[in-house]
Amino acid sequence: MAAAGEGDRLSDLSEPIQLHILSMLPNCKQVVQTSVLSSQWRSHWKSVPASLNFDSTDDEDLPGFACTVNREIHYWRSCYKIKSFSVCPPTYDGSILDSDLYFWLYFATYIAKVEDFTLRFCDTGFPEAVYDFPEFAYTNTVLRNLVLQNCELKPFGNVKWSNLVSLSIGDAEIKEDVMEKILSGSPNLECLELDKVLGIRHLKISSVKLRKLIVTIYERLKYDNEHYDEFYSIEIDAPYIRHLELWGSCCNEMHFQLRNVTSLVTAVLSLTVDFSGVEDSSEKECRYLQELLRHVAHVKDLELGPWCIKCLSILELKGWPVPPSSWKYLKLNAALEQLDSLGISSFLLSSSGLETWVIDCCDGKSRKLLSKYTNQDERQRRFEIYSCKCSLPHLKTIKFINFYGEQSKYMFVIPLLKCLRKNATAIKKFDIACKFRGN
Protein backbone atom coordinates (compact mmCIF):
# COMPACT_ATOMS: atom_id res chain seq x y z
CA MET A 1 0.00 0.00 0.00
CA ALA A 2 1.35 3.44 -0.91
CA ALA A 3 1.57 6.20 1.67
CA ALA A 4 -0.50 9.34 1.20
CA GLY A 5 0.85 11.48 -1.60
CA GLU A 6 3.18 8.77 -2.93
CA GLY A 7 0.84 7.59 -5.69
CA ASP A 8 0.28 4.01 -6.78
CA ARG A 9 3.58 2.14 -6.71
CA LEU A 10 2.15 -0.83 -8.60
CA SER A 11 1.13 1.42 -11.48
CA ASP A 12 4.65 2.88 -11.51
CA LEU A 13 6.08 -0.53 -12.35
CA SER A 14 6.97 -1.31 -15.94
CA GLU A 15 4.32 -3.11 -17.98
CA PRO A 16 6.30 -6.39 -18.26
CA ILE A 17 6.54 -6.55 -14.45
CA GLN A 18 2.83 -5.78 -14.09
CA LEU A 19 1.99 -8.57 -16.53
CA HIS A 20 4.25 -10.96 -14.65
CA ILE A 21 2.47 -10.15 -11.38
CA LEU A 22 -0.94 -10.68 -12.98
CA SER A 23 0.18 -13.99 -14.49
CA MET A 24 0.82 -15.32 -10.97
CA LEU A 25 -2.87 -15.13 -10.02
CA PRO A 26 -4.59 -18.55 -9.65
CA ASN A 27 -6.90 -18.27 -12.69
CA CYS A 28 -7.67 -16.06 -15.66
CA LYS A 29 -10.94 -14.75 -14.18
CA GLN A 30 -9.02 -13.25 -11.27
CA VAL A 31 -6.69 -11.62 -13.78
CA VAL A 32 -9.67 -9.86 -15.37
CA GLN A 33 -11.10 -8.87 -11.98
CA THR A 34 -7.76 -7.39 -10.91
CA SER A 35 -7.34 -5.51 -14.19
CA VAL A 36 -10.39 -3.34 -13.53
CA LEU A 37 -8.82 -1.89 -10.37
CA SER A 38 -6.84 0.59 -12.41
CA SER A 39 -7.58 2.29 -15.70
CA GLN A 40 -3.93 1.75 -16.64
CA TRP A 41 -4.38 -2.01 -16.27
CA ARG A 42 -7.75 -2.15 -17.99
CA SER A 43 -6.53 -4.04 -21.05
CA HIS A 44 -3.64 -5.90 -19.40
CA TRP A 45 -5.69 -9.11 -19.08
CA LYS A 46 -5.51 -9.56 -22.85
CA SER A 47 -1.72 -9.89 -22.66
CA VAL A 48 -1.62 -12.43 -19.82
CA PRO A 49 -1.58 -16.03 -21.14
CA ALA A 50 -4.91 -17.59 -20.18
CA SER A 51 -5.78 -21.16 -19.21
CA LEU A 52 -9.38 -22.13 -19.95
CA ASN A 53 -10.68 -25.14 -18.02
CA PHE A 54 -14.24 -26.40 -18.39
CA ASP A 55 -15.11 -29.30 -16.09
CA SER A 56 -18.72 -30.40 -15.92
CA THR A 57 -20.56 -31.07 -12.68
CA ASP A 58 -22.34 -34.35 -11.97
CA ASP A 59 -25.81 -32.92 -12.53
CA GLU A 60 -24.98 -30.69 -15.49
CA ASP A 61 -26.81 -31.41 -18.75
CA LEU A 62 -24.97 -31.51 -22.07
CA PRO A 63 -26.74 -28.54 -23.74
CA GLY A 64 -26.12 -26.40 -20.65
CA PHE A 65 -22.46 -27.37 -20.53
CA ALA A 66 -21.98 -26.64 -24.25
CA CYS A 67 -23.67 -23.26 -23.85
CA THR A 68 -21.32 -22.35 -20.99
CA VAL A 69 -18.21 -23.28 -22.96
CA ASN A 70 -19.33 -21.38 -26.08
CA ARG A 71 -20.15 -18.28 -24.04
CA GLU A 72 -16.73 -18.31 -22.37
CA ILE A 73 -14.92 -18.87 -25.67
CA HIS A 74 -16.74 -15.85 -27.14
CA TYR A 75 -15.56 -13.78 -24.19
CA TRP A 76 -11.93 -14.94 -24.28
CA ARG A 77 -11.48 -14.69 -28.04
CA SER A 78 -9.94 -11.22 -27.49
CA CYS A 79 -7.12 -12.63 -25.37
CA TYR A 80 -3.80 -12.43 -27.18
CA LYS A 81 -2.55 -15.77 -25.86
CA ILE A 82 -4.51 -18.80 -24.62
CA LYS A 83 -1.90 -21.25 -23.42
CA SER A 84 -4.14 -24.16 -22.45
CA PHE A 85 -7.69 -25.28 -23.19
CA SER A 86 -9.30 -28.15 -21.28
CA VAL A 87 -12.87 -29.30 -21.86
CA CYS A 88 -14.44 -32.20 -19.97
CA PRO A 89 -18.14 -32.77 -20.82
CA PRO A 90 -20.20 -35.01 -18.53
CA THR A 91 -20.66 -37.60 -21.30
CA TYR A 92 -20.62 -37.94 -25.08
CA ASP A 93 -23.73 -37.68 -27.25
CA GLY A 94 -22.99 -36.99 -30.91
CA SER A 95 -26.46 -35.62 -31.68
CA ILE A 96 -25.91 -32.86 -29.10
CA LEU A 97 -22.16 -32.25 -29.00
CA ASP A 98 -20.61 -33.00 -32.40
CA SER A 99 -20.90 -29.48 -33.85
CA ASP A 100 -19.70 -27.93 -30.60
CA LEU A 101 -16.75 -30.33 -30.29
CA TYR A 102 -15.73 -29.52 -33.85
CA PHE A 103 -15.84 -25.79 -33.04
CA TRP A 104 -13.87 -26.22 -29.80
CA LEU A 105 -11.14 -28.14 -31.59
CA TYR A 106 -11.06 -25.61 -34.43
CA PHE A 107 -10.84 -22.78 -31.90
CA ALA A 108 -8.00 -24.49 -30.02
CA THR A 109 -6.10 -25.40 -33.20
CA TYR A 110 -6.45 -22.42 -35.54
CA ILE A 111 -7.71 -19.46 -33.51
CA ALA A 112 -6.19 -19.75 -30.04
CA LYS A 113 -3.29 -21.97 -31.16
CA VAL A 114 -3.05 -23.48 -27.69
CA GLU A 115 -0.03 -25.41 -26.48
CA ASP A 116 -1.97 -27.66 -24.10
CA PHE A 117 -5.28 -29.26 -25.05
CA THR A 118 -7.44 -31.73 -23.11
CA LEU A 119 -10.63 -33.43 -24.28
CA ARG A 120 -11.86 -35.84 -21.64
CA PHE A 121 -15.37 -37.14 -21.03
CA CYS A 122 -16.28 -37.67 -17.39
CA ASP A 123 -17.79 -41.10 -18.04
CA THR A 124 -15.27 -43.81 -17.22
CA GLY A 125 -14.82 -47.11 -19.01
CA PHE A 126 -15.96 -47.65 -22.57
CA PRO A 127 -19.32 -46.01 -23.36
CA GLU A 128 -21.32 -47.17 -26.34
CA ALA A 129 -20.36 -44.08 -28.36
CA VAL A 130 -16.92 -42.51 -28.80
CA TYR A 131 -15.99 -39.21 -30.38
CA ASP A 132 -14.49 -39.43 -33.85
CA PHE A 133 -11.45 -37.15 -33.66
CA PRO A 134 -11.61 -34.86 -36.75
CA GLU A 135 -9.07 -35.16 -39.53
CA PHE A 136 -7.91 -31.52 -39.44
CA ALA A 137 -6.80 -31.89 -35.82
CA TYR A 138 -4.07 -34.39 -36.77
CA THR A 139 -2.06 -31.47 -38.15
CA ASN A 140 -0.85 -29.06 -35.48
CA THR A 141 2.61 -27.52 -35.23
CA VAL A 142 1.99 -25.56 -31.99
CA LEU A 143 0.54 -28.20 -29.66
CA ARG A 144 2.89 -29.47 -26.94
CA ASN A 145 0.66 -31.42 -24.55
CA LEU A 146 -2.40 -33.41 -25.61
CA VAL A 147 -4.85 -35.45 -23.50
CA LEU A 148 -7.62 -37.43 -25.22
CA GLN A 149 -10.10 -39.71 -23.48
CA ASN A 150 -12.91 -41.66 -25.14
CA CYS A 151 -11.86 -40.52 -28.62
CA GLU A 152 -11.60 -42.69 -31.72
CA LEU A 153 -8.31 -42.09 -33.50
CA LYS A 154 -8.20 -43.17 -37.15
CA PRO A 155 -6.36 -40.61 -39.30
CA PHE A 156 -6.66 -41.14 -43.05
CA GLY A 157 -3.46 -39.25 -43.79
CA ASN A 158 -0.26 -38.66 -41.86
CA VAL A 159 -0.16 -37.29 -38.34
CA LYS A 160 1.76 -34.01 -38.02
CA TRP A 161 2.25 -33.10 -34.38
CA SER A 162 5.78 -31.82 -34.83
CA ASN A 163 6.08 -30.05 -31.45
CA LEU A 164 4.11 -32.47 -29.30
CA VAL A 165 6.01 -33.38 -26.12
CA SER A 166 3.41 -35.24 -24.05
CA LEU A 167 0.50 -37.42 -25.21
CA SER A 168 -2.10 -39.20 -23.06
CA ILE A 169 -4.77 -41.46 -24.58
CA GLY A 170 -7.43 -43.14 -22.46
CA ASP A 171 -10.44 -45.44 -22.83
CA ALA A 172 -9.99 -46.07 -26.53
CA GLU A 173 -9.27 -48.66 -29.16
CA ILE A 174 -6.27 -47.94 -31.36
CA LYS A 175 -4.95 -50.11 -34.13
CA GLU A 176 -1.23 -50.71 -34.31
CA ASP A 177 -0.84 -48.91 -37.66
CA VAL A 178 -2.52 -45.83 -36.17
CA MET A 179 -0.14 -45.95 -33.21
CA GLU A 180 2.75 -46.11 -35.66
CA LYS A 181 1.40 -43.03 -37.47
CA ILE A 182 1.09 -41.13 -34.20
CA LEU A 183 4.63 -41.98 -33.09
CA SER A 184 6.20 -41.23 -36.47
CA GLY A 185 4.24 -37.97 -36.72
CA SER A 186 5.36 -36.85 -33.25
CA PRO A 187 9.17 -36.74 -33.58
CA ASN A 188 9.65 -34.69 -30.39
CA LEU A 189 7.40 -36.76 -28.15
CA GLU A 190 8.97 -37.36 -24.73
CA CYS A 191 6.12 -38.86 -22.69
CA LEU A 192 3.40 -41.32 -23.79
CA GLU A 193 0.55 -42.53 -21.57
CA LEU A 194 -1.86 -45.27 -22.66
CA ASP A 195 -4.65 -45.70 -20.13
CA LYS A 196 -6.93 -48.68 -20.84
CA VAL A 197 -6.18 -48.62 -24.55
CA LEU A 198 -7.11 -51.73 -26.52
CA GLY A 199 -5.96 -52.94 -29.91
CA ILE A 200 -2.19 -52.81 -29.42
CA ARG A 201 -0.46 -56.16 -29.10
CA HIS A 202 3.06 -55.05 -29.95
CA LEU A 203 4.13 -51.58 -28.82
CA LYS A 204 7.44 -50.76 -30.48
CA ILE A 205 9.00 -47.41 -29.66
CA SER A 206 12.17 -46.62 -31.56
CA SER A 207 12.34 -42.87 -30.92
CA VAL A 208 15.38 -41.79 -28.91
CA LYS A 209 13.47 -38.76 -27.58
CA LEU A 210 10.54 -40.66 -26.10
CA ARG A 211 11.83 -41.40 -22.61
CA LYS A 212 8.72 -41.93 -20.45
CA LEU A 213 6.04 -44.58 -20.99
CA ILE A 214 3.00 -45.23 -18.76
CA VAL A 215 0.65 -48.10 -19.64
CA THR A 216 -2.46 -49.26 -17.78
CA ILE A 217 -4.52 -52.37 -18.58
CA TYR A 218 -7.36 -54.16 -16.82
CA GLU A 219 -8.52 -57.74 -17.14
CA ARG A 220 -11.83 -58.41 -18.85
CA LEU A 221 -11.85 -54.89 -20.24
CA LYS A 222 -13.97 -54.82 -23.38
CA TYR A 223 -14.46 -52.06 -25.85
CA ASP A 224 -17.80 -53.33 -27.11
CA ASN A 225 -19.51 -56.56 -26.11
CA GLU A 226 -20.70 -57.14 -29.66
CA HIS A 227 -17.51 -56.84 -31.65
CA TYR A 228 -14.56 -56.76 -29.23
CA ASP A 229 -14.33 -59.74 -26.92
CA GLU A 230 -10.78 -61.02 -26.83
CA PHE A 231 -7.86 -60.93 -24.42
CA TYR A 232 -4.21 -60.45 -25.27
CA SER A 233 -0.86 -59.40 -23.87
CA ILE A 234 0.89 -56.13 -24.65
CA GLU A 235 4.48 -56.67 -25.72
CA ILE A 236 6.67 -53.62 -25.06
CA ASP A 237 9.79 -53.14 -27.13
CA ALA A 238 11.31 -49.77 -26.19
CA PRO A 239 15.13 -49.77 -26.06
CA TYR A 240 15.45 -46.02 -25.35
CA ILE A 241 12.75 -45.62 -22.70
CA ARG A 242 14.21 -44.43 -19.38
CA HIS A 243 11.04 -44.30 -17.27
CA LEU A 244 8.44 -47.08 -17.39
CA GLU A 245 5.24 -47.47 -15.37
CA LEU A 246 3.00 -50.53 -15.64
CA TRP A 247 -0.36 -50.29 -13.89
CA GLY A 248 -3.54 -52.29 -13.74
CA SER A 249 -5.11 -55.67 -13.14
CA CYS A 250 -3.70 -58.49 -15.23
CA CYS A 251 -4.89 -62.03 -15.80
CA ASN A 252 -3.54 -65.07 -17.62
CA GLU A 253 -4.97 -63.87 -20.93
CA MET A 254 -4.12 -60.18 -20.59
CA HIS A 255 -0.79 -58.97 -19.25
CA PHE A 256 2.46 -57.20 -20.08
CA GLN A 257 5.51 -58.67 -21.75
CA LEU A 258 8.81 -56.79 -21.71
CA ARG A 259 11.19 -57.41 -24.59
CA ASN A 260 13.81 -54.67 -24.77
CA VAL A 261 13.99 -51.98 -22.09
CA THR A 262 17.76 -51.83 -21.66
CA SER A 263 17.92 -48.03 -21.10
CA LEU A 264 15.52 -48.00 -18.16
CA VAL A 265 16.50 -45.91 -15.15
CA THR A 266 13.12 -45.89 -13.34
CA ALA A 267 10.52 -48.67 -13.24
CA VAL A 268 7.14 -48.78 -11.47
CA LEU A 269 5.42 -52.18 -11.34
CA SER A 270 2.07 -51.48 -9.71
CA LEU A 271 0.20 -54.55 -10.88
CA THR A 272 -2.36 -56.94 -9.52
CA VAL A 273 -1.95 -60.28 -11.28
CA ASP A 274 -4.51 -63.03 -10.89
CA PHE A 275 -4.01 -66.30 -12.74
CA SER A 276 -6.64 -68.09 -10.65
CA GLY A 277 -8.74 -70.55 -12.60
CA VAL A 278 -5.73 -72.05 -14.37
CA GLU A 279 -3.58 -74.95 -13.23
CA ASP A 280 -0.68 -74.01 -10.91
CA SER A 281 -1.86 -70.39 -10.81
CA SER A 282 0.49 -69.28 -8.01
CA GLU A 283 3.44 -70.91 -9.80
CA LYS A 284 2.63 -69.01 -12.98
CA GLU A 285 2.25 -65.74 -11.09
CA CYS A 286 5.66 -66.18 -9.51
CA ARG A 287 7.30 -67.02 -12.83
CA TYR A 288 5.66 -63.95 -14.32
CA LEU A 289 7.13 -61.73 -11.58
CA GLN A 290 10.55 -63.33 -12.05
CA GLU A 291 10.42 -62.43 -15.73
CA LEU A 292 9.48 -58.81 -14.98
CA LEU A 293 12.22 -58.44 -12.38
CA ARG A 294 14.78 -59.85 -14.78
CA HIS A 295 14.06 -56.96 -17.17
CA VAL A 296 14.37 -54.26 -14.49
CA ALA A 297 17.33 -55.56 -12.48
CA HIS A 298 19.54 -52.83 -13.97
CA VAL A 299 17.37 -49.82 -13.06
CA LYS A 300 18.38 -47.26 -10.43
CA ASP A 301 14.87 -46.47 -9.12
CA LEU A 302 12.29 -49.20 -8.56
CA GLU A 303 8.75 -49.18 -7.16
CA LEU A 304 6.74 -52.35 -6.52
CA GLY A 305 3.09 -52.90 -5.64
CA PRO A 306 1.56 -55.25 -3.01
CA TRP A 307 1.16 -58.20 -5.39
CA CYS A 308 4.89 -58.15 -6.13
CA ILE A 309 5.75 -58.32 -2.41
CA LYS A 310 3.47 -61.32 -1.80
CA CYS A 311 4.95 -63.22 -4.74
CA LEU A 312 8.46 -62.41 -3.52
CA SER A 313 7.63 -64.08 -0.21
CA ILE A 314 6.50 -67.21 -2.02
CA LEU A 315 9.63 -67.20 -4.18
CA GLU A 316 11.81 -66.94 -1.08
CA LEU A 317 10.10 -69.93 0.52
CA LYS A 318 10.68 -71.86 -2.69
CA GLY A 319 14.39 -71.07 -2.54
CA TRP A 320 14.61 -68.45 -5.29
CA PRO A 321 17.05 -65.67 -4.34
CA VAL A 322 16.44 -62.22 -5.78
CA PRO A 323 19.34 -61.56 -8.23
CA PRO A 324 21.81 -58.79 -7.35
CA SER A 325 20.60 -55.44 -8.57
CA SER A 326 21.66 -51.84 -9.21
CA TRP A 327 18.80 -50.24 -7.29
CA LYS A 328 19.63 -46.98 -5.51
CA TYR A 329 16.03 -46.04 -4.70
CA LEU A 330 13.44 -48.65 -3.72
CA LYS A 331 9.78 -48.04 -2.86
CA LEU A 332 7.63 -50.93 -1.70
CA ASN A 333 3.87 -50.40 -1.60
CA ALA A 334 2.93 -53.21 0.74
CA ALA A 335 -0.13 -54.20 2.74
CA LEU A 336 2.41 -54.92 5.51
CA GLU A 337 0.89 -58.11 6.72
CA GLN A 338 3.23 -60.50 8.47
CA LEU A 339 3.22 -62.61 5.32
CA ASP A 340 4.95 -59.76 3.47
CA SER A 341 8.01 -59.78 5.70
CA LEU A 342 9.83 -62.56 3.86
CA GLY A 343 9.48 -60.84 0.49
CA ILE A 344 10.67 -57.53 1.90
CA SER A 345 13.71 -58.98 3.66
CA SER A 346 14.76 -61.16 0.71
CA PHE A 347 14.53 -58.13 -1.54
CA LEU A 348 16.74 -56.08 0.77
CA LEU A 349 19.29 -58.89 0.76
CA SER A 350 19.92 -58.30 -2.96
CA SER A 351 20.01 -54.49 -2.64
CA SER A 352 23.44 -53.83 -1.14
CA GLY A 353 23.80 -50.60 -3.15
CA LEU A 354 20.51 -49.16 -1.89
CA GLU A 355 20.62 -45.52 -0.76
CA THR A 356 16.93 -44.68 -0.21
CA TRP A 357 14.21 -47.09 0.92
CA VAL A 358 10.52 -46.22 1.25
CA ILE A 359 7.70 -48.45 2.52
CA ASP A 360 4.21 -47.15 1.83
CA CYS A 361 1.56 -49.06 3.75
CA CYS A 362 -1.46 -49.59 1.52
CA ASP A 363 -4.58 -51.70 1.44
CA GLY A 364 -4.01 -55.08 -0.12
CA LYS A 365 -6.25 -58.05 -0.73
CA SER A 366 -4.78 -61.03 1.06
CA ARG A 367 -5.14 -64.29 -0.86
CA LYS A 368 -3.47 -66.48 1.80
CA LEU A 369 -0.96 -67.73 -0.76
CA LEU A 370 1.84 -68.33 1.75
CA SER A 371 -0.25 -70.62 3.93
CA LYS A 372 0.30 -73.31 1.29
CA TYR A 373 4.03 -73.37 1.84
CA THR A 374 4.80 -73.01 5.55
CA ASN A 375 3.41 -72.18 8.97
CA GLN A 376 3.73 -68.91 10.86
CA ASP A 377 6.62 -70.05 13.08
CA GLU A 378 8.64 -71.12 10.06
CA ARG A 379 8.00 -67.80 8.32
CA GLN A 380 9.14 -65.88 11.40
CA ARG A 381 12.30 -67.99 11.74
CA ARG A 382 13.28 -67.49 8.12
CA PHE A 383 12.51 -63.78 8.33
CA GLU A 384 14.91 -63.42 11.27
CA ILE A 385 17.62 -65.34 9.40
CA TYR A 386 17.31 -63.03 6.41
CA SER A 387 17.31 -59.95 8.64
CA CYS A 388 20.62 -60.99 10.19
CA LYS A 389 22.24 -61.48 6.76
CA CYS A 390 21.04 -58.18 5.36
CA SER A 391 23.86 -55.68 4.67
CA LEU A 392 23.03 -52.14 3.54
CA PRO A 393 26.25 -50.10 3.86
CA HIS A 394 25.07 -47.29 1.54
CA LEU A 395 21.54 -46.83 2.89
CA LYS A 396 21.13 -43.20 4.02
CA THR A 397 17.37 -42.54 4.00
CA ILE A 398 14.48 -44.69 5.23
CA LYS A 399 10.82 -43.68 5.16
CA PHE A 400 7.87 -45.66 6.52
CA ILE A 401 4.66 -43.86 5.55
CA ASN A 402 0.90 -44.31 5.88
CA PHE A 403 1.00 -46.71 8.83
CA TYR A 404 -2.44 -46.70 10.42
CA GLY A 405 -4.88 -48.92 12.27
CA GLU A 406 -4.15 -51.27 15.16
CA GLN A 407 -0.61 -51.10 16.49
CA SER A 408 -0.50 -54.88 16.97
CA LYS A 409 -0.86 -55.28 13.20
CA TYR A 410 2.69 -54.03 12.67
CA MET A 411 4.53 -55.79 15.48
CA PHE A 412 6.46 -57.86 12.96
CA VAL A 413 8.15 -54.65 11.77
CA ILE A 414 10.10 -54.35 15.01
CA PRO A 415 12.65 -57.08 14.09
CA LEU A 416 13.11 -55.35 10.75
CA LEU A 417 13.86 -52.04 12.47
CA LYS A 418 16.40 -53.77 14.71
CA CYS A 419 18.02 -55.27 11.64
CA LEU A 420 18.27 -51.86 9.97
CA ARG A 421 19.76 -50.32 13.09
CA LYS A 422 22.44 -53.01 13.12
CA ASN A 423 23.28 -53.33 9.43
CA ALA A 424 22.53 -49.91 7.87
CA THR A 425 25.45 -48.01 9.36
CA ALA A 426 25.27 -44.96 7.06
CA ILE A 427 21.69 -43.90 7.87
CA LYS A 428 21.24 -40.12 8.11
CA LYS A 429 17.45 -39.84 7.94
CA PHE A 430 14.77 -42.16 9.31
CA ASP A 431 11.13 -41.02 9.04
CA ILE A 432 8.12 -42.97 10.30
CA ALA A 433 4.67 -41.51 9.61
CA CYS A 434 2.03 -43.50 11.52
CA LYS A 435 -1.34 -43.15 13.18
CA PHE A 436 -2.22 -46.03 15.46
CA ARG A 437 -5.25 -46.75 17.57
CA GLY A 438 -5.58 -49.23 20.41
CA ASN A 439 -2.77 -51.40 21.79
Disulfide bonds with the S-S distance in Angstrom:
none
